[in-house]
């Protein structure tokens, strides 16, 4: 799988801007789009989605506004429902010509629960693995599904490992409870061991246990572990990692040796360009649901060296190095 470098990402976003030219010619200027983000500003994944969408709309004359539900840091059902009602109120007050909903909570609590097959068109992005769990697509909604290149990642990790047992370590969240089984299904076998951690202490305990109970570790997200300490986590992993550790999120690379990761900007850019198509007159129902196709490869040399793991030459040639 070919990595997407910064230069090629810039090219992709430039192409998005070029594709927007017909939209400007057909007077989308003055239209309004509300981007409902499931999470919070400062979370790298959803920040990237927002950046991708903003680049797609640049120069179009569309007014783009963001609403953030903050459900990564607040995962209880009551908070999510309240955040969804606030999003609905924002939609009713702003009266957008189209709404983009990013990631599963916004799709579940805003689009599915309140605007399924409604008049206002929607574009979703960042839905993990399968949109059909929400009954998508709808007559008023299409979007792009987020799929991690986990099979290729684990294949590369197994080439560095002493055996094939896979451990999965992540935060205990709704998204990760979707990701974990989807990863296992993609790999064709259950994990040898897994842990959905609620606290930093649980995460560290799981990481230590997997050094003996697994031959390689697949890291999920840690956003939502509210007592997470980045500096302490880096030092802890450096001191204790003995087996290959991989990640499918680029922001997890301080704690992983190898990353084959999704590109958050791809999700937002696709959503923005699709929104422009709909604002020009296309029906959401006429646009098939898409799946991400781009990826990046990373290697954390310092962590790999500490664990005495040597990357193959083709990885060294292709990967971006994490300092």
C-alpha positions, 0 to 999 in steps of 0.5 A, spaced: 500 500 500 503 506 497 504 511 503 501 518 502 506 523 503 505 531 505 506 533 498 501 528 495 496 530 500 497 537 498 496 535 491 490 531 493 487 537 496 489 542 490 485 537 486 479 538 491 480 545 490 480 544 482 474 540 482 470 545 486 471 550 480 464 548 477 461 549 484 463 556 484 461 557 477 454 554 478 453 559 484 454 555 491 457 562 493 452 564 499 450 557 501 451 555 508 454 548 511 454 546 518 460 541 520 457 537 526 464 534 529 462 528 534 469 530 538 472 536 540 477 541 537 484 539 539 483 531 537 488 530 532 483 525 528 477 530 527 481 536 527 484 533 520 477 532 518 475 539 519 482 541 515 480 537 509 473 539 509 475 547 509 480 546 504 475 543 499 470 549 500 476 554 500 474 559 495 467 557 493 463 562 497 460 557 502 459 559 509 462 553 513 460 553 520 463 548 525 459 545 531 463 540 536 459 535 540 465 533 545 463 526 545 470 523 546 471 526 552 464 525 555 461 518 553 455 517 557 449 516 554 445 522 557 451 527 555 451 525 548 443 525 547 444 532 550 449 534 545 445 531 539 439 536 541 444 542 541 446 540 534 439 540 532 438 546 535 444 549 531 441 546 525 435 549 526 438 556 528 443 556 522 438 553 517 444 550 513 443 548 506 447 541 507 450 538 514 456 534 514 456 529 520 463 527 522 464 520 526 459 515 529 456 519 535 454 525 530 451 520 525 448 516 530 445 521 535 444 527 530 443 524 523 439 517 524 435 519 530 433 526 528 434 527 520 433 520 517 430 521 510 429 528 512 429 534 507 435 537 509 441 533 505 447 530 509 454 528 508 457 523 513 464 521 514 469 517 519 463 512 520 467 506 522 467 500 517 460 499 516 455 505 515 449 500 514 449 499 522 445 506 522 441 504 516 445 508 511 445 510 506 438 514 506 434 518 501 438 525 504 444 522 506 451 519 503 458 519 505 465 515 506 466 510 511 473 509 515 476 503 514 483 501 517 489 498 513 489 493 519 491 487 515 497 490 512 499 493 518 499 486 522 502 482 516 508 487 517 508 486 524 508 479 524 514 479 519 518 482 525 515 478 531 516 471 534 509 468 533 502 470 530 498 472 537 495 479 536 494 483 542 489 489 542 490 495 547 485 501 546 481 505 550 474 503 552 469 507 548 463 506 543 468 507 537 473 502 539 468 497 541 466 497 534 473 498 531 476 491 535 471 486 532 472 489 526 479 488 526 479 481 528 474 480 523 478 483 518 484 479 520 480 472 520 481 470 527 480 473 534 485 476 538 489 472 543 488 478 548 485 484 548 483 490 553 479 496 553 482 501 558 478 506 562 484 509 565 492 510 564 494 505 569 489 499 566 492 501 559 500 500 562 498 494 566 495 491 559 501 493 555 506 489 560 501 483 560 501 483 552 509 483 552 508 475 554 501 474 552 502 476 545 507 476 540 505 483 537 501 489 539 496 493 535 494 499 539 487 503 538 486 510 540 487 513 547 483 519 547 478 518 552 483 516 557 482 522 561 488 521 566 493 520 560 500 522 561 503 523 554 510 524 557 510 518 562 507 514 556 512 515 552 517 513 557 513 507 559 513 504 552 520 505 551 522 502 557 517 496 557 516 494 549 519 487 547 514 485 542 513 489 535 507 494 537 503 497 531 498 503 530 493 505 525 492 512 527 498 517 526 498 520 533 499 513 536 506 513 533 509 515 539 507 509 542 508 504 536 514 502 532 510 501 526 504 505 523 500 504 517 495 509 518 488 512 515 489 519 513 483 524 516 484 529 511 481 524 506 475 523 510 473 531 510 476 532 503 471 527 500 465 530 505 467 537 502 467 535 495 461 531 495 457 537 499 459 541 493 456 536 488 450 536 492 449 544 493 450 544 485 444 539 485 446 532 485 441 528 489 445 524 495 441 518 493 445 518 487 452 518 490 454 511 492 457 511 499 465 511 499 471 508 503 477 511 504 483 509 500 489 513 502 494 511 507 501 513 510 507 509 513 511 510 519 516 507 523 519 509 530 526 508 530 528 509 537 522 505 540 524 499 535 531 500 537 530 499 544 526 493 543 532 490 538 527 490 532 530 491 525 525 494 520 526 491 513 529 495 507 522 496 503 519 499 510 525 504 511 525 506 504 518 508 504 516 510 511 516 517 515 520 517 521 517 519 528 523 522 532 
